[in-house]
Amino acid sequence: MIKLSDPEKTAELIVLLEFAGDTGHWLKGHSSQALYLINQGADINAQDRWGWDVLMHASYSGHIDSVIALIELGVNLKARESGYLGFN
């Protein structure tokens, strides 16, 4: 059975991603909140307006435990950001 993502939880996750992108900070608390939203039905591969997803933010900030949890939950490991920041 395919699990559909919850649009409201996905929107909350995108707000969290964009806050982290705007401030340049991805804190441990952000990872915990993101994992909570994903477990509540948010799209694990949702991207912020720069094309970054939760895995990109967590890994860029060195939150290894969160990266491992996201991989175990099935995050897309081949996702690419939009190129806005020049990392493409």
Rosetta blueprint (number, residue, H / E / L):
1 M L
2 I L
3 K L
4 L L
5 S L
6 D L
7 P H
8 E H
9 K H
10 T H
11 A H
12 E H
13 L H
14 I H
15 V H
16 L H
17 L H
18 E H
19 F H
20 A H
21 G H
22 D H
23 T H
24 G L
25 H L
26 W L
27 L L
28 K H
29 G H
30 H H
31 S H
32 S H
33 Q H
34 A H
35 L H
36 Y H
37 L H
38 I H
39 N H
40 Q L
41 G L
42 A L
43 D L
44 I L
45 N L
46 A L
47 Q E
48 D L
49 R L
50 W L
51 G L
52 W L
53 D E
54 V H
55 L H
56 M H
57 H H
58 A H
59 S H
60 Y H
61 S L
62 G L
63 H L
64 I H
65 D H
66 S H
67 V H
68 I H
69 A H
70 L H
71 I H
72 E H
73 L H
74 G L
75 V L
76 N L
77 L L
78 K L
79 A L
80 R L
81 E L
82 S L
83 G L
84 Y L
85 L L
86 G L
87 F L
88 N L
